[in-house]
Amino acid sequence: MRQSRKVTIILSIVAAIAVWAYVIAIENPPTTREFRQMPVQLMSVETLAQSELALLEGMDATVDIVVSGKRADINKLTREDMIFTANVFGLTRLGEHWVHVEHALPSSISLEEIRSESILVKLDHLVSIYKPVNIYFEGEFEPDTEVGNITIQPEQIEVRGAKTLVESVSYVGIDIPVEDVEALGSTLLLPTTAYNAQDQPVPHVRLSSGFVEVNATMYYTKTVPLITEIVGQINEQFEITNIDIPPDVTLRGSRSVLARIELLTSEPIDLSEITATRSIPIRVALPAGVEFANRSRGVSVKIDIKGISMAEFDYESSEIMAENLDPEHSVYFNTPSLTLRAVGREAVLAETGKADFHLSVDLADLGLGTHTVPVVVTYDKIMNSVEIDPMEVHVTITVTPEEVDRSINEVPRRRGSGYDGNDGGNI
């Protein structure tokens, strides 16, 4: 009796398994499955440029979905099998727009639910600005080494896109792996990235060059004593208060050449020609195959005297006044900064600041595009000389946002046609 009951239990289990296998393998019942954060691809983005517009928000839009189908089909379904798109064709106005989401699924799969059926995109003015290329080194340098003879091409890159994003870009950066720079020189092709002032990448802007070619050489360095002779007498109307002579310099070159150099002697510094507090470059006849290392480039003797002095002031391009700019245009300064050097009486310079100098550029008769214009410096105080470096800046002139809006609003409407001023269909 007990043996018969055990057989019955075993047969029941086998029967249940057989029924389950039949339902799964033969009947293949329908089921559902949820996918979250499915990316939405934006279509016809390039047509926005025809209206001088660019995407500011919406490029990273996603949707959550629920799909249904036979269990076997659902189980093998991947995210890559499904495509979701939103077409921005026909959008011609600034601001926010809701755009319908379309989908493409395998024929055996049905879309049960989508959250949501439209995505929000935001349009901004399309602008472009040239930004400098900054280089950074990744990795650790070996002791007494440095990279030199660095050239990059191009040195500036055009950043194009939505006005808000483009104006947040501070520079275009490239990272150079230290281990890739060799003593005989290296040519590297490195990717570019736009960064803001906080050194964070700025997404969704287009760079005119995705790569930069960099040439660089790894050098050995050595610090040696420097002997500098002071000759001549300063004019009697001046008095020397301090002379700062660097005791040594750092050189770079091959290890074998540097090993033969124990000290260097510079050309004498003649005081008879000194009429103002200044730094005099030190001239040294260097052996073949040797040059100053980065830390000693521009090495000089600092001579402080009473009487005439020199002051330097740094200006950002935003401090330059644009004169005679067409009211329908906007200007962007591609040159990031300038340095002004003023020479005059010490008492005058002591009471002189940046605000005493007015920097301007004359943009009269200049049309849209990029131009090179001279910088004009005006001031009221009496100076011996005033120099600005650089003497010219690069500017890009574009149409003002207000003029773009006005030109769009003035598009004629056809009575009774349902035409709403858009270049394309309504979304």
C-alpha positions in Angstrom: 0.0 0.0 0.0 2.8 2.4 1.0 4.7 1.4 -2.2 1.7 2.2 -4.3 1.3 5.6 -2.7 4.9 6.5 -3.4 4.5 5.6 -7.1 1.4 7.8 -7.3 3.3 10.8 -5.9 6.1 10.3 -8.4 3.7 10.0 -11.3 1.9 13.2 -10.2 5.1 15.2 -10.1 6.1 13.9 -13.5 2.7 14.8 -14.9 2.9 18.3 -13.4 6.3 18.9 -14.9 5.1 17.6 -18.3 2.1 20.0 -18.2 4.4 23.0 -17.3 6.8 22.1 -20.0 3.9 21.8 -22.5 2.6 25.3 -21.6 6.0 27.0 -21.8 7.4 25.2 -24.8 4.2 24.5 -26.8 1.7 27.2 -25.8 4.4 29.9 -25.2 2.0 32.2 -23.1 2.1 36.0 -23.6 3.8 38.1 -21.0 5.0 41.7 -20.4 8.3 43.4 -19.5 9.3 46.9 -18.4 12.3 48.8 -19.7 13.5 52.0 -18.0 15.3 55.0 -19.4 15.3 54.1 -23.0 17.2 56.8 -24.9 15.3 58.9 -27.4 17.2 59.8 -30.6 16.5 63.3 -31.9 16.0 63.5 -35.6 16.4 66.5 -38.1 18.6 68.4 -35.6 20.7 69.8 -38.5 17.6 71.7 -39.8 17.6 73.9 -36.7 20.7 75.8 -38.0 18.6 77.2 -40.8 16.8 79.3 -38.2 20.0 80.0 -36.3 18.9 77.7 -33.5 20.5 74.9 -31.5 19.4 72.4 -28.9 20.0 73.5 -25.3 18.0 70.7 -23.6 16.5 67.4 -24.6 19.5 65.7 -26.0 19.6 63.2 -23.2 15.8 62.5 -23.1 14.7 59.0 -22.1 11.3 57.2 -21.7 10.1 54.2 -19.6 8.1 51.6 -21.5 6.2 48.3 -21.0 6.1 45.8 -23.9 4.2 42.6 -24.4 4.7 39.4 -26.5 5.2 35.7 -26.4 7.4 34.7 -23.4 10.2 33.4 -25.7 10.3 36.6 -27.7 10.2 38.8 -24.6 13.1 36.8 -23.0 15.4 37.4 -25.9 14.4 41.0 -26.4 17.3 43.6 -25.8 17.3 47.3 -25.5 19.2 47.5 -28.8 16.2 45.9 -30.6 14.0 48.9 -29.9 14.4 52.4 -31.3 12.7 55.6 -30.0 12.9 58.9 -31.9 11.6 62.4 -31.8 11.7 64.7 -34.8 12.5 68.4 -34.2 11.9 69.3 -37.9 9.8 72.5 -38.2 10.8 74.1 -34.8 11.7 77.7 -35.6 11.2 79.5 -32.3 13.3 79.9 -29.1 12.1 78.3 -25.9 10.5 75.0 -24.9 8.7 72.6 -27.2 7.0 69.2 -26.6 7.9 66.7 -29.3 6.0 63.4 -29.9 8.0 60.2 -29.5 7.9 57.6 -32.3 8.9 53.9 -31.8 10.2 51.0 -33.9 9.9 47.5 -32.3 10.3 43.9 -33.6 7.2 42.7 -35.3 6.6 40.1 -32.5 6.6 42.8 -29.8 3.8 45.2 -28.9 4.1 48.5 -27.0 1.7 48.4 -24.1 2.7 51.7 -22.3 5.2 54.6 -22.8 6.0 57.2 -20.2 5.7 59.8 -21.7 4.5 60.0 -25.3 6.3 63.4 -25.7 9.6 64.8 -24.6 10.6 68.4 -23.7 13.3 70.1 -25.8 14.6 73.6 -25.4 16.0 75.8 -28.2 18.6 78.5 -27.9 20.4 80.8 -30.3 23.1 79.1 -32.4 26.5 80.8 -31.9 30.2 80.0 -32.3 33.3 81.2 -30.5 37.0 80.4 -31.0 38.7 79.1 -27.8 42.4 78.4 -27.1 43.7 74.8 -26.8 45.2 74.1 -23.3 47.4 71.0 -22.8 47.7 68.9 -19.6 50.1 66.1 -18.8 48.9 62.8 -17.4 51.3 60.7 -15.3 54.5 61.3 -13.3 57.6 62.8 -14.7 61.0 61.1 -14.0 63.3 63.2 -11.7 65.2 66.0 -13.6 63.0 65.8 -16.8 60.5 68.0 -18.5 58.7 68.2 -21.8 59.7 70.9 -24.3 59.4 72.1 -27.9 55.7 71.7 -27.7 53.7 72.6 -30.8 49.9 72.1 -31.3 47.9 72.3 -34.4 45.4 73.9 -34.4 46.1 76.4 -31.5 42.4 77.5 -31.4 39.2 75.6 -32.1 35.8 76.8 -33.0 33.1 75.9 -30.4 29.6 75.9 -31.9 26.2 75.2 -30.4 23.6 76.6 -28.1 24.5 80.1 -26.8 24.2 79.2 -23.2 26.4 76.2 -23.6 29.0 77.8 -25.8 29.4 80.8 -23.5 30.1 78.5 -20.6 33.2 77.0 -22.4 36.4 78.4 -21.0 38.9 76.4 -23.1 39.4 73.3 -25.2 41.7 70.8 -23.4 43.8 67.9 -24.4 45.5 65.4 -22.1 49.1 64.2 -23.0 50.3 60.9 -21.4 53.8 61.5 -20.1 54.9 58.0 -21.0 54.1 58.7 -24.7 56.6 61.6 -25.0 60.0 60.4 -26.1 63.5 61.9 -25.9 63.7 61.9 -29.7 60.4 63.7 -30.1 56.9 62.4 -30.5 53.9 63.3 -32.7 50.6 62.5 -31.0 47.0 62.8 -32.2 44.9 63.5 -29.1 41.1 64.0 -28.7 39.7 67.4 -27.7 37.2 68.2 -25.0 35.4 71.5 -24.2 35.7 72.6 -20.5 34.2 75.3 -18.4 36.0 77.6 -15.9 35.6 74.9 -13.2 37.4 72.4 -15.4 34.3 70.3 -16.0 33.5 69.0 -19.5 30.7 70.9 -21.4 28.5 68.4 -23.3 26.5 68.9 -26.5 28.8 71.5 -28.2 30.4 70.9 -31.5 34.2 71.4 -31.9 35.6 72.3 -35.3 38.3 69.7 -34.7 37.8 66.6 -32.7 41.6 65.9 -32.5 44.7 68.0 -32.1 48.2 67.1 -33.4 50.9 67.6 -30.7 54.6 67.5 -31.2 56.7 67.3 -28.0 60.2 66.2 -26.8 61.2 64.8 -23.4 64.4 66.5 -22.0 66.8 66.0 -19.1 67.4 69.0 -16.9 70.3 70.3 -14.8 70.7 73.4 -12.6 74.1 75.1 -12.7 75.6 78.3 -11.1 75.3 81.6 -13.2 77.9 84.4 -13.1 76.6 87.8 -14.1 78.8 90.9 -14.1 77.3 94.4 -13.4 79.1 97.3 -15.3 78.6 101.0 -15.9 77.1 103.7 -13.7 73.5 104.7 -13.5 72.5 108.3 -14.4 72.9 110.5 -11.4 69.3 111.5 -11.3 68.4 108.0 -10.3 69.2 105.8 -7.3 69.4 102.0 -7.3 67.4 100.5 -4.4 67.9 96.8 -5.3 69.5 94.5 -7.8 68.1 90.9 -8.0 70.6 88.6 -9.8 69.6 84.9 -10.2 72.4 82.7 -8.8 71.7 79.8 -11.1 69.7 78.6 -14.1 68.2 75.3 -15.1 69.1 73.9 -18.5 67.7 71.1 -20.6 69.1 68.8 -23.3 70.6 65.4 -23.6 72.1 63.7 -20.5 75.6 63.5 -22.1 75.7 67.2 -23.0 74.4 68.4 -19.7 77.0 66.3 -17.8 79.8 68.5 -19.3 78.4 71.8 -18.1 79.4 73.0 -14.6 78.6 76.7 -14.7 77.6 79.5 -17.1 78.7 83.2 -17.5 76.2 85.7 -18.9 76.9 88.9 -20.9 77.5 92.0 -18.5 74.5 94.1 -17.4 75.2 97.8 -18.3 73.7 100.2 -15.7 74.4 103.3 -17.8 71.4 102.6 -20.0 68.9 102.1 -17.2 66.3 104.8 -16.7 63.5 103.0 -15.0 62.8 100.1 -12.7 62.9 97.1 -15.0 63.9 93.5 -15.6 66.8 93.1 -18.0 67.0 89.7 -19.9 70.1 87.7 -19.2 72.0 86.7 -22.4 74.0 83.5 -22.2 75.9 81.7 -25.0 74.6 78.2 -24.5 76.5 75.1 -25.8 75.1 73.3 -28.8 72.2 71.1 -28.0 71.3 72.9 -24.8 68.6 75.5 -24.0 66.9 77.0 -20.9 64.4 74.8 -19.1 60.9 76.1 -18.6 61.6 77.4 -15.1 64.5 79.6 -16.4 62.9 80.9 -19.6 63.0 84.6 -19.6 65.6 84.7 -16.8 66.5 88.3 -16.0 68.1 90.7 -13.6 65.6 92.9 -11.7 66.8 96.4 -11.1 64.8 98.7 -8.8 65.5 102.5 -9.0 63.8 105.6 -7.8 62.5 108.1 -10.4 61.0 106.4 -13.4 59.1 103.1 -13.0 57.0 100.6 -14.9 53.6 99.0 -14.0 51.8 96.1 -15.6 48.0 95.6 -15.7 46.1 92.5 -16.9 42.8 92.9 -18.7 40.1 90.4 -19.7 38.6 90.7 -23.1 35.3 91.6 -21.4 36.9 94.9 -20.3 37.4 96.1 -23.9 34.7 98.5 -25.1 33.3 97.8 -28.6 32.9 101.1 -30.3 30.6 101.7 -33.4 29.1 98.2 -33.3 26.0 97.9 -35.5 23.1 97.8 -33.1 21.8 94.7 -34.9 25.0 92.8 -34.2 26.7 91.2 -31.2 30.5 90.8 -30.7 32.5 88.0 -29.1 36.2 88.5 -28.2 38.2 85.4 -29.1 41.4 86.9 -27.6 41.0 86.0 -23.9 43.4 88.5 -22.2 45.8 91.4 -22.7 48.6 93.0 -20.7 49.2 96.8 -20.5 52.7 98.2 -19.6 52.9 101.8 -18.5 56.2 103.7 -17.9 56.1 106.9 -16.0 57.1 108.8 -12.9 57.0 106.6 -9.8 54.7 109.0 -8.0 52.2 108.9 -10.9 52.3 105.2 -11.2 51.7 104.8 -7.5 48.3 106.4 -7.9 47.5 104.7 -11.2 45.2 101.6 -11.6 43.5 99.6 -14.3 40.6 102.0 -14.3 42.8 104.9 -15.5 43.2 103.2 -18.9 40.3 102.8 -21.4 40.7 99.9 -23.9 38.5 99.9 -27.0 38.2 98.6 -30.5 36.5 100.3 -33.5 34.0 98.0 -35.2 32.7 100.5 -37.7 31.8 99.1 -41.1 32.6 95.5 -40.0 30.2 92.8 -41.1 29.4 89.4 -39.8 32.3 87.0 -39.2 35.7 87.0 -37.6 38.0 90.0 -37.8 41.4 91.2 -36.4 41.2 94.8 -35.0 43.7 97.0 -33.2 43.2 97.9 -29.6 43.1 101.6 -28.8 44.3 102.7 -25.3 43.3 106.1 -24.0 44.2 107.7 -20.7 44.4 111.1 -19.0 47.5 110.8 -16.8 51.0 111.8 -18.1 53.0 108.7 -19.0 56.4 108.2 -20.7 55.0 105.3 -22.7 52.1 102.9 -22.7 52.1 99.6 -24.6 49.4 96.9 -24.9 50.2 93.2 -25.7 48.8 92.0 -28.0 48.2 95.1 -30.0 45.4 93.4 -32.0 42.5 91.1 -30.9 40.3 88.6 -32.8 36.6 89.3 -32.7 33.5 87.4 -34.0 30.5 89.5 -35.0 27.1 87.8 -35.1 23.4 88.8 -35.3 21.9 89.9 -32.0 19.2 87.6 -30.4 16.7 90.4 -30.6 17.2 90.8 -34.4 16.8 87.1 -34.9 13.5 87.2 -33.0 12.4 90.3 -35.0 13.2 88.7 -38.3 11.2 85.6 -37.4 8.2 87.5 -36.1 8.0 89.5 -39.3 7.4 86.4 -41.5 4.2 87.2 -43.4 1.1 85.0 -42.6 -1.3 83.8 -45.3 -4.9 84.6 -44.3 -7.1 81.5 -43.8 -4.3 79.0 -44.7 -3.6 77.9 -41.2 0.1 78.9 -41.7 1.6 79.8 -38.3 5.0 81.2 -39.3 6.9 77.9 -38.9 9.1 76.7 -41.7 7.7 73.2 -41.3 4.8 71.3 -39.8 3.6 71.7 -36.2 4.8 69.4 -33.6 
